[in-house]
Amino acid sequence: MLTYRRLAAAFVALLVPATAFGQIQRIWAVDDGTKVKLSDTSHALAAKNGIFDGSTIKIFGARNETVAFQVIIEGGAAEAANVTVKLDALGDIRDEGTSDNPDSWFVGRRIEIFREHYVEVKSPSYGLVWSPGSKAQPQGLTGMIPDALVPLRASDTFKVPAGANQAVWIDVFIPKGVRPGLHKGTLRVEQDGSPCALPTCQIPIELTVLNAELADEPRAKTMLYFSGGDVDRDAMPARYYADPWAAPQASVQALRDRHYKLARRHRITLFLGKIDAPDEALRRRVSGELFSKAAGYDGPGEGLGQDIYSIHTYGGELDATQAKTWSDWFQQHAPSCLFFLYTYDEPSGGEYALVNGRAKAAEPVNAFVTAKYTSAMPNIDIFAALAQEFSPQNMQQGEAAGKRVWVYNGWRPYAGTFATDDVAISPRVNPWIQYKYNVKRWFFWESTYYNDFQGSGGQVDIYKSALNFTNRLGHKVNGDGLLIYPGRDVLYPSSDQGFEMPLPSIRLKNWRRGIEDVEYMVLAEQAGKGAEAKAIVDELVPKAFRENVGSGDQAPSWPQDGERWLEARRRLAALIDKPAPPDSDGGSAGSDAGGDAGINPGSDGSAVEDGGCCSVDPGAARAPLLIALLLVGALFIARRRRRLRARARTTTASDDR
């Protein structure tokens, strides 16, 4: 029965904002250069920023490039459950025959959607990445920080916490054959299978594909270690197998291969190097066979073999017979691959003779060491200096002596770092520094450091705690050696994400972003605009490395704001975007009628209503009002009928008397 109380309750429910009942409060977007904390619901970029004008997302990229952006979903007064985010296509760009098989995850996958996982940073990193308490130390990055990226499959849903953010990361890979011009789509945020109530629950997206294509082999070369070898089964494999030492060899090798494919998708060279002799798995990597569609890979660098290999990573020896075995094998299977013996890790001056002896014994295999170039180790072929010790002048001296000199790790303000509690763009800076100073390769020491064996942490629950690295010197670093997360976690079941494959991080994505930025610079060089590109680089990164920076107590020379880096990338894009060929009608091929086929992903300057992206359009606001008026009418009619019935009963009683 429709009572006054029920009608009144329904009326009140319509007048109270939907967000009071746990629905979504606000939705906005930002590019990949900003970290938005779980608690930051009053972010300065929410209303408008370089890719989002309050209603539309505008991004740009070249062919063979991955473009990324984030969608920030803010919860209301109560938790919102069963939320999904969907982006089926952007013009001609859509998934083609994808599978959830972890061995072929990337095949046909053009659009990837991830849930950002927040990890707690209890205190800033101490040592190894910056001088504690100095101006070089980044500020404001404690608390719940987004880092791990968990894929969202078609059937996956997630929750948005009350009064807090849940961000979603979206990668769009632009294949080589895509036409230049404007590609449009709609991103949908749904709850319980239907679009949520805000206008921005359906956001138009405009992707401008430049008339340019990135090379498969990047100019900014990298080296990234992961602890997944047979001698390290208590490290990365321990998160996937209850007894990693007893796990079948074929299964463990398939898991390793998934790591290599993930790194290749990010244009990064992953390496292991803890085997005593070449094997079939190595052949597949250096030949490029592992990175083919037939082997389950699709993306940049398809079919290219790995260009480096480290023997006995972190320190070992070769005798003459072993050296010949390795040398002959590479000459036969991968003559262009740079292979080397990792002789020693960070030797002191007193250990130079030992290192030099190992290098001599390994000839004709190249010898590698993590140290600055010095003539005291003449048998070493490749030096990799710590970022805080690296010197461009020392590099030039080494190269003049016929040596290779690379950079190792990161330390603010001399270079960007890979710490979780650093700004988003920090890993992105390093490829720019590589380009500026012509550094051939950047080495980061580890990507799967889940077991803190150097300190007292042991096996760390890395989905709960950002602090995964400690040592006997008292150094503590959040996220050190951790750019790749495990898709499974049998050691910590509550952190198990349910994927039999590695998962990326925001820091890994930003390293890729920097590598792709450098490809813009390379294309600008090829177009005769190298001076203009260099000017942009010098503006963003005025100086790096100790001999140019000086004291380590000062702030980095480059901007910390991701919006500045987006604007610089836009300027680089303008240098490489060639005019599209005319179509049969005389127009520009690939341009949608009425669309903006230029590079203008930012705001159009129009005003944004109070409330930014969550302003409600008049139609959406009128619907509840109309229903409320109908309920008022129903209340009036019900009340009138009740009075008439009461009057009728009174009249009948009088007649009976």
N, C-alpha and C positions, 0 to 999 in steps of 0.2 A: 504494500500500500504506500502511495506517495504521501508522506507526512510532511508537516512543516519542518521538522528537524532535518529530515533527509534532503529536502529541497534547499534549506538554508546551508547545509554542509556542502552540497554541490555548488551552490552559488559562491560560497567563500573559496572553494577550491579553484574556481575559475578566476577569481579576482587575485589570488595569491600567485606570484610568479612560479612557473613550472620548475625553476631551479631549486625552489625550496623543498621540492620532493625528490631531490637526488639526481636531477637530470644535468645535462652539460651546461656550464655557465658561459664559456667563451671558447672560440676556435680561431687560431691565427697561424700564420706561417712565417718561417724565417729560413735563410739559406744554411749551408753546412758549416759556417764559420763562427757560430755562437753556441755556447752551452747554456741551456736554460734549466736551472735547478728545479727540483721537485717542488720547492716551496715558493718559487718566484712567480707569484700570480699577478704581480704589478710590474711586469717587465717593460722597459722603456721602448722596446721595439714592437710591442703587441699591436698597437693601432696601425702602424705603418712602418715599412722598412724597404730595403733595396729590392726585394722580390715580391712584396705584398703591399697592396695599396688599400687594404681594408676589405676588399671583396674578391680580388683576382690575384692568382699567383703567376708571375711572369719570369721565366728562366731562359737560359740560352746555353748552347753548347755546339761543339763540332762533331762531325762524324767520328766514330771510333772513340768517343769520350763518354764517361759516366758523369752525369749531372745529378747532384743530390740537393735535397731540401728537407725541412722538418715541418711537421704540423703539430702544433701545441694545443692539446685539449685540456681545458681547465674544468675541474669538477665543481659542482654546486654545493648545496648544504648537506647533501648525503651522497654516498658512493653511487656511481653510475656503472651498472654491470652490463654484460653482453654487448660491448661496443666493438665495432669493426670499422676498418678504413679500407676503401676500395678505389682503385684507379685502373680501369680496364684497358685504356689505350690513350695515347697522345697522338692524334692524327694517324700516321702510318705506323707508329711504333706501338707494338703490342706483343705479348708473349705468344710464342709459337711452339706448341707441342711440349710444354714443360712437364716435368715429372718431379715427384717428391723423393725419388731415388737419390740418396746422398752422393752416389758415384757419378750421376749425370745432372746434378742440381742446376748447373748453369746453362745447360743446352736449351736454347730457345728462350731463355729468361731475359727479358728486356726491362721489366719493371719489378723491382724488389721493394717490398714494404716490411719494415721492421718495427717492433716495439722497443723503445728505448728502456733499458734496465738501469735503475739508479742504484749506485753503490755508495756506502757511507764513508766519507773522508772525515775522520775524527779530528785529525790535526794535520797541519801542513807537512810536506816532505822535509826531511832534515838531512842535508848533505847530498853529495853526488850529482845534484841537478841545479843547485844554486847555493849561494852563501846564506845560511839561515838569518833571517831578520834584516837582510839587505834590501835595497831598492829593486834588486833583480828578482826578488821573490814575488810571485803573483799574489794578488789579494782576492778575498771573497770566494774562494773555491773550497770551503769546507761545507759539511752537510751532505745531503743526498745529491750526488752528481751523476748525470747520465753518462754511460760509457758502453757497456755491452749492448749489442744489437741482436735481438731475437726475431727471426723471420716470422711473419704472419702469413700462414697459408689461408686458402679461401675459407676454410671452416673455422679458423681460429678467432676467438674473441678475447677481449681483455676488459679490465676494470679501470675506471678513472676515479681516483680517491677524492673524497670530499675536500673541498677547499685547497686542492693541490693540482699539480700538472701531471699529465701523462703524455709524453711526446711520442710521435711516430716519425721514423726516418724513411725517406723514399729515395731509392737510387733509380735513375733512368739511364740505361745504356743505349746510346744512339748508334745503330749499326752503320757499317760503311756505305751501304747502298741507299740510305734514306735521302730523299730529296731535300734540298735546302729550302728554307722558308718557314712559315708558321704552321705549327702542329698543335691542335687544340684537344682538350679533354676536360673531364669533370671528376674531381675527387669527391667522394661521398663518405661522410661519417655517419654510420648507422648505429642504432640502438634497438635491440630486439628485432633485427631484420628490416627496419625501416629507417629512413633518414630522420635524424633528430630534429628538434624544433627550431633551431636557429637558422637564419639565412645562410650562414657560413657552413652549415652541414653539407652543402653542395657548393664546392668552390671551383669556378672555372680556372683552368690552367692553360697558359699559352707558352709553348716551347718554341723558341726561334732556333732552328738548326742553321748554323753558319755554313757558308759554302767553302768549307775547309775540312781537312781530315787529319787526325793525329796519326803519327807513325806507330807501328806496332812495337818497335823497340825504343824505349825511352832514352832521352839524352841524360837525364838525371838517374844514374844507375844506383842500385841499392844492394845490400846484403843483410838478410835477416835470419837469424838462427832460430831453430825450434828444437826442443828436447823430446824427440819422439823416436830415437833410435832404440835398437835392441838392448843396449847397455843402460838406457834411461827409461825402462818400462815402468819404473816407480814414479815417473814424472807425468808427462801428458797422457800416456796410455792408461795410467791408474785411474783416470776419471771415467774411462769408458768400459773397463773390465774389472770384475770383482777380484780376479787373480790375473793381473797383467802379464806375469811371467809365464803363465800357462796358456795365454791366448794364442789361437792359431796364427801362424806367420802370415798367411794370405790375408787374414782379417786385419791384422795390424798394418800390413803394407797398404791395404786399401785405405785405411784411416790416414796414413801418412800422405798418400796421394791426394786425398781431399784437402789436406792442408796446402799442398803445393798449388792446387787449382785455385783455392781461395786467394792465395798470395798473388798468383798470376792475374787474377781478375782485378787486383788492385795495383798491377804493374810493378810488383815488388818481387825480388828474387829471394826465395826462401831456400835455406840450405841446412844440411844435417852434418854429414861428413864424419861418421864414426863407424866406418866399416874398414876391414883390413884389406879388401881387394874389390875391384869393380864388380858390379852385379847387374842383373837384368833391369832392376828398378832404376838404377842410375842411367843405363842406356836409354830407357824410355824417356827420361827427363831431358838429357842433354841432346837427344835426337829431335825432340819436340813431339814425339809420338804421344806422350802423356797429355799434351795440350792440344789434342785434336778432338773433333766432335765424336769420332768413333770411340775415343777413350773417355768421353763424358765431359769435355771442356768446350766452352763457347765464350768468346769475348776478346778483349785486346790481347795481342800476342799469340793468337791461335796458330799452332803449328811451329812456333819458334822454340828451339832448344834453349835450355838454360845456358847462360854465357859464363858462369863461374862454377867451380867446385872446390870445396875445402876438404883436404885429407887430414884426418886426426884433429878435428876442430878443438881448440883450446889447449893444444899442446901434444906433440908426439914426434916420433922419429921414423925414418925410412932407411933401410940399408940399400946397398947398390942393387940387389936383386929386386926388392920391392919397388924401388924407384923406377927400374926399367919396366916392370910389369905395368905400373900406372902410366908411364910415358907412352909405351907401345899401345896400350889400350885406347888412350885418348887420341893418339895419332890415327888410329883406325876408325874409331866411332864418332869422335867429335873434335876434329883438328882445330876448330876455331874457338873452342871453349878454353877459358883461362883456368887452369887447375893449379893448385898449389898445396904445399905442406904448411899447415898451421903449426909453426915451430914452438911457440911459447906465447903466453898471455901476460902482457904488461911486465916485461922483465926489468929488473933494476940494473944499474950500470955494472954491478958485479956479476951479472948473469949473461952479459953480452957475448962472452967467449963461448959459453955453452950453446947459446942460440946460433952463433955463427958456425959452430961445428956441426950442429944439426942441419943447417942449411947446406953446408958443403957436402955432407954425406948424402943428401937427397938429390943432388944433381943427376940428371938434367931437369928434375921437377922444380918449379918455382918455389921459393920460400917466402912465407908471410909471417909478420909479427905485429902485435899491437904496440907500437911505439912511434915516436917521431923519427924522421929520417936522421941517421947518423952514419958517418963514415966508419964508425967503430964496428959496424956489422956489415962489412962489404959483401958478404954472400947472401944477404937478404935482398929479395927482388921487390917485395911489396911491403910498405909500411902503412899502418893505420893509426893515426894519432888521436888521442882523446880530444874532444871538441875544445876543452879548456886549455889544451896544450898545442893545438894545431896552429900552424903558422903558414900563411900563403908563401912567405919568403922561403921558409924551410922546404915547402913543397916544390918550389921552383928549383932549389938547390938539388933536391933529390931527383927531380926529373932531368936536370942537366947531367946527373950522374947515371942516367939510364934506368932509374927506379920509378916505381909507381908509389904515389903517396895519397892515401885516402883519409877520411874522417871517421871517427868512432864515437858513438853515443851522442849526448847533448848536454849543454850546461849554459844556463842563462847568466849573463847577457851575451855570451860569445856565440851562442847558437840556440835554436829551439830545443825543447826537451820533449820527452815522450811520457811525462808524468801525468797521472790522472788529474791532479790538482793544478794543472797548468791550463792556460786558455786554449780554446779549441784550435786556434790557428798555429799553435806552437810547432807541431810536426810539419805543418805546411811551409813554415819559414825555411826549413833546411834545404829543400830543393832550390828555392830561390837563392840561398847562400851558395849552393853548389854552382849554380849558373853564374852568379856574380864573380866568383873567384875561380871558376873553371876547375872545380873539384870533380874528379871522375866518378867516385863512388862513395856512398855513405853507408856505414856499417852500424847496425844496432844489435846489441849483444844477445838478445833473447826475445821471444814472443810468447812462450808458453811456460812462464816461470810460476807454476802453481805450488811447487814444493819449496819452501824457504829454507833450503839446506845450508845456505851460507850464514843464517842467523838462527834464531830460536823459534821461528814461526811454524816450522813443519808444514804439513799439508794445510793450506789456507782455504777457507770457504770464500772463494774470490767473488762470488755473487753477493756476499754480505759485507765483506770488509775490503776496502781499497788497499789497505796496507799489506802488501805481499812480500816486501823485501826488507830485510834487516841484515846487519852484519856485526862482527865483533868490535868494530870501530864506533859503533853507536849510530850509524847511518840508518835512516828509515825513509823509504821512498814508496809513495802510493802508485801502484800500477807499474813499477819498474820491471822491465822484461816481460810485460803482459799486454800484448796487442791483439791476441787471439784467445777467445774464450772457448771452453769445452761445451759442445752441445749436449753432452751427458755429464752426470756427476754422481757416480755410484758411491763416492765417499761422503757426499752431503746430499742425500736424496731430496731434501726440500729445495735445493738449488738446481736440480736436474731439469733441463729445458726440453728434453725429449727428442733431441736431434742427434743422429749418429754421424755428426760432422762438426767441424770447427765453426765458430761464429765470430764475426768481425766486431771491431770496436769503433767508436767515434774517432779515436786517435789514428787507427789504421786508415779510416776514410779520409782524414785530413792529410795524412802523408800522401795518399793517392792524389788528393786535390792539388797539392804542391807539385807533384810530378807532372800532372797534366797541365798545370800553369806553365811549366817550363816548356812544354811542347808548343804552347802558344808563342813563346819567345823564339823558339827554333823556327817556326813557320814565319814569324815576322822577319827573321834574318833572311830566310829564303826569298821573301818578297821584297828584299832590299830595304827593310825598315828596322834593321837591327839597332840602329842608334836610338830610335824612338822607344824600342822595347827596353834597351839598357837604361834609358832615362827613367822609365817607370820603375824598373828594378832598383835603381839607385835612390829613388824617392822613397820607396817602401822600406828598403833595407840600406840605410846610409852606411852602416859599418857592422862588421862581425869579426869574430876571432880576436884573441888577446892583443896581438900587435897593433890592431886598429882600434880596439875598444879601450884598452888600458885596464883600469880597476874593475874587479868583478863585483863591486858593491853598487854599481849604477844600474838603472833600468835599461832594458834592451832598447836599441835604437829604432826598432820597428814598431808600428802600431799594434796594440793588443785587440783592437776592435775589428771583428770580422767584417763589418760593413765597409771599412776602408779597403780590405782585401778584395771584396766583391767589386767595388768600384774600379780598382786597379785591373782586375780580370776583365771587366767590361771594356776598359781602354785597350787592353791587349787584344781582345776579340775584334775591336774595330780595325786593328792593324792587319788582321789576317782574313777578314770576311770579304771574299772576292765577289764581284757582281754575279748574280745568277744568270745563266744563259737564257735568252728569250724563248718563250714557248711559241706554239704555232699561231697564237693570236697576237703576238708581238709584245705580250706582257712578260713579267718576270716569273720564270718557272718556280713553282713551289709556294707562291704567295697566295694566301686565301684572300678573297675579295673582302675589303673592309678591314682586313687584319693588319697588324703592325709586323712586317717582316724584318724590321731592323732590330738592333740590339738595344732594347729598352725595357728591361725587366722590372724597372723600379716604379715608383709612384708617378702618377700623371699630374700631381699637384692639386687634385680636387680635394675638397674639404671632407673630413671624416666626421660623422656625427659623434656626439658624446657617447662613450662606450665602445668606440673603435669598431672592431670587426663584429661585435655582437649586437649592433643596432638592429632593431626589428623593423621590417618593412611594414607599411600601413596595412597591407592585406593580411599579413600574419597577425597583426595586432587586433584587427577588426573581428576576426572569427570568434575568439572567446567572448568579445563584447556582445555579439549577436546572440550567442548561446545564452549568455547571462540574461539578456533581455527576455528571451523565451522563457527562461526559468522564472523570472520575475512575473511574467504573465501567468505561468502555471501556478505560482504561489497565490496570485490574486484570485484566479478562478477557483482554486481549491478552497480558499478561505471563504469566498462568496457562497459556494455550494454548502459548506459546513454551516454557515449562518442560516441559509434557507432551510436546511434540514432541521436545525434547532428550532427555528420559528414554527415549522410545520408540526413538530412534536408538541410545542407549547399550545398551539391552536387545538390540536386533537384532545389534549388533556382537559382544556377548558370545556369543550363540547361534551366530554364524558361526565363532567360534573353537572 
